[in-house]
Amino acid sequence: MMELLISVVIFGLAAVGLGLGLTFGRGPVRTSCGATAGLDKDRCLDCPLRRHTASKEAEQ
C-alpha cells in the first residue's frame, strides 16, 4: 500500500513540475521525436511522425 502512495506522489510531483514549466513560459514538453530535431542527424528511422511524413510525400 505504501508503494502505491509513493508512486502516486512521484507522478503528481512530475505533473506539477510540467505544469509549472508551462505556466512560467518554458514551452510545451517535447516528445522524443521533437527532441531530436536539434541534432545533426535525422529523426529515428522508426519514428511514427517520420513514417507519416514520408507517406504524405510519397502521395504527392
Secondary structure, 3 states (H helix, E strand, C coil): CHHHHHHHHHHHHHHHHHHHHHHCCCCCCCCHHHHHHHCCCCCCCCCHHHHHHHHHHHHC
